[in-house]
Amino acid sequence: MKILITGSNGQLGRCLQDRTGHYDFEVVAVDVDKLDITDQSAVAPFVHQHKPDLIINAAAYTAVDKAETERELAVQVNEVGPANLATLCAELDIPIIHVSTDYVFDGLGITPYRPEGCTAPQSVYGETRLAGESAVILATAKHVIIRTAWVFSEYGNNFVKTMLRLAAERDTLTIVADQYGCPTYAGDLADAIVKIAAEMQVDSGWSKFGVYHFCGEEATSWHGFARAIIAQACQLGLLERKPVVLPIATKDYPTPATRPEYSVLDCSSFPVEGIERNWQSSLETVLESLKRD
Ligand SMILES: NC(=O)c1ccc[n+]([C@@H]2O[C@H](COP(=O)([O-])OP(=O)(O)OC[C@H]3O[C@@H](n4cnc5c(N)ncnc54)[C@H](OP(=O)(O)O)[C@@H]3O)[C@@H](O)[C@H]2O)c1
């Protein structure tokens, strides 16, 4: 099976490349420097030339706060880009796996959001991601859309790396404690996606298309996540001293984009089983990898 991975330099893109190597896949992995998904005049000939059997779209505009003032760019990458890819998938009659976000929901829930639950994004980022989902769904029935949340990994920039940097610089960290969600290791998400691809490879009639959720299995606050990062980092000797981590309220840390207060995702309908979702143990893997670097 030949797989085209877009956004290959991002956290998920890098983890996907690590994991597809263990399978009998031919992988074409490209980021914006080689394939700008917003440019259909480049995407169409590229896809026709490489003739993939599956496209995994890991490309996204992920700067949540900047999106508030860069709407057009966010629309291009998060809506037009996925539409371009999905249209080509329809033409070639191949599936697309597209990744989306918990920010499509209003964040006011009190029980985990199910994939079929009502969407009501509260930010430009969330709006553009939801529009991207709709564009994919409209273009082709052969879509797997996976919403995820609070992604971390050994690659790129993320909350784990920010906490390690701040912890090395400061004696006290103040972290938002009234937003709840589920940290997700990009490597676990990549495992989940690759397992779906492997099923598609052996079953040409694979039919579990639809919208799904995948995130780490235990909800916490950003404050809880920060405490876990710092405790594990100290245990591994990645930090020389342990800063105090104090809880603060969202109102004390204003940001341009509204963050969901509650964005726990119900992953019970996910189409493949046996994927690691214990973010605490994946966090240890990531910290060990950062320690080796
Ligand atoms: N990170 C999170 O906490 C989080 C939470 C919920 C959902 N998600 C979703 O999970 C998926 C993977 O996220 P991630 O953390 O791996 O994101 P990421 O690290 O920001 O990676 C996204 C990649 O897409 C690339 N890209 C941007 N514009 C592009 C374009 N026009 N054409 C092709 N590639 C382009 C980026 O390149 P540049 O860096 O050069 O722009 C980057 O390499 C995304 O769909 C994201 O929305 C992430």
The ligand as a MOL file (V3000), in Angstrom:
LIG
                    3D

  0  0  0     0  0            999 V3000
M  V30 BEGIN CTAB
M  V30 COUNTS 48 52 0 0 0
M  V30 BEGIN ATOM
M  V30 1 N -1.1690 20.0710 18.8060 0
M  V30 2 C -2.3010 19.9080 19.4930 0
M  V30 3 O -2.3610 20.1060 20.7120 0
M  V30 4 C -3.5380 19.4190 18.7880 0
M  V30 5 C -4.7520 19.3600 19.4870 0
M  V30 6 C -5.8960 18.9050 18.8320 0
M  V30 7 C -5.8180 18.5160 17.5160 0
M  V30 8 N -4.6370 18.5910 16.8600 0 CHG=1
M  V30 9 C -4.6030 18.2010 15.4500 0
M  V30 10 O -3.7050 17.1140 15.2590 0
M  V30 11 C -3.1230 17.2240 13.9590 0
M  V30 12 C -1.6200 17.1520 14.0880 0
M  V30 13 O -1.2000 18.2030 14.9400 0
M  V30 14 P 0.3360 18.4720 15.2160 0
M  V30 15 O 0.4740 18.8440 16.6410 0
M  V30 16 O 1.1610 17.3710 14.6320 0 CHG=-1
M  V30 17 O 0.5180 19.8140 14.3340 0
M  V30 18 P 1.8650 20.5330 13.9410 0
M  V30 19 O 3.0030 19.9890 14.7370 0
M  V30 20 O 1.5810 21.9950 13.9550 0
M  V30 21 O 2.0770 20.0480 12.4290 0
M  V30 22 C 1.3240 20.5370 11.3520 0
M  V30 23 C 2.2220 20.4820 10.1310 0
M  V30 24 O 1.4650 20.9580 9.0080 0
M  V30 25 C 2.3270 21.7940 8.2690 0
M  V30 26 N 1.6060 22.7040 7.4080 0
M  V30 27 C 1.1400 23.9420 7.6960 0
M  V30 28 N 0.5880 24.4930 6.5940 0
M  V30 29 C 0.7140 23.5920 5.5980 0
M  V30 30 C 0.3480 23.5980 4.2300 0
M  V30 31 N -0.2460 24.6390 3.6620 0
M  V30 32 N 0.6330 22.4940 3.4860 0
M  V30 33 C 1.2510 21.4290 4.0450 0
M  V30 34 N 1.6310 21.3660 5.3280 0
M  V30 35 C 1.3570 22.4450 6.1000 0
M  V30 36 C 3.1160 22.5340 9.3270 0
M  V30 37 O 4.2470 23.1600 8.7740 0
M  V30 38 P 4.7980 24.5080 9.4650 0
M  V30 39 O 5.1720 24.1530 10.8590 0
M  V30 40 O 5.9520 24.8870 8.5900 0
M  V30 41 O 3.6580 25.4950 9.4200 0
M  V30 42 C 3.4670 21.3980 10.2660 0
M  V30 43 O 4.6280 20.7020 9.8620 0
M  V30 44 C -3.6420 18.5440 13.3700 0
M  V30 45 O -4.7510 18.2650 12.5740 0
M  V30 46 C -4.0620 19.3130 14.5850 0
M  V30 47 O -5.0340 20.2850 14.3140 0
M  V30 48 C -3.4850 19.0210 17.4560 0
M  V30 END ATOM
M  V30 BEGIN BOND
M  V30 1 1 1 2
M  V30 2 2 2 3
M  V30 3 1 2 4
M  V30 4 1 4 5
M  V30 5 2 4 48
M  V30 6 2 5 6
M  V30 7 1 6 7
M  V30 8 2 7 8
M  V30 9 1 8 9
M  V30 10 1 8 48
M  V30 11 1 9 10
M  V30 12 1 9 46
M  V30 13 1 10 11
M  V30 14 1 11 12
M  V30 15 1 11 44
M  V30 16 1 12 13
M  V30 17 1 13 14
M  V30 18 2 14 15
M  V30 19 1 14 16
M  V30 20 1 14 17
M  V30 21 1 17 18
M  V30 22 2 18 19
M  V30 23 1 18 20
M  V30 24 1 18 21
M  V30 25 1 21 22
M  V30 26 1 22 23
M  V30 27 1 23 24
M  V30 28 1 23 42
M  V30 29 1 24 25
M  V30 30 1 25 26
M  V30 31 1 25 36
M  V30 32 1 26 27
M  V30 33 1 26 35
M  V30 34 2 27 28
M  V30 35 1 28 29
M  V30 36 1 29 30
M  V30 37 2 29 35
M  V30 38 1 30 31
M  V30 39 2 30 32
M  V30 40 1 32 33
M  V30 41 2 33 34
M  V30 42 1 34 35
M  V30 43 1 36 37
M  V30 44 1 36 42
M  V30 45 1 37 38
M  V30 46 2 38 39
M  V30 47 1 38 40
M  V30 48 1 38 41
M  V30 49 1 42 43
M  V30 50 1 44 45
M  V30 51 1 44 46
M  V30 52 1 46 47
M  V30 END BOND
M  V30 END CTAB
M  END
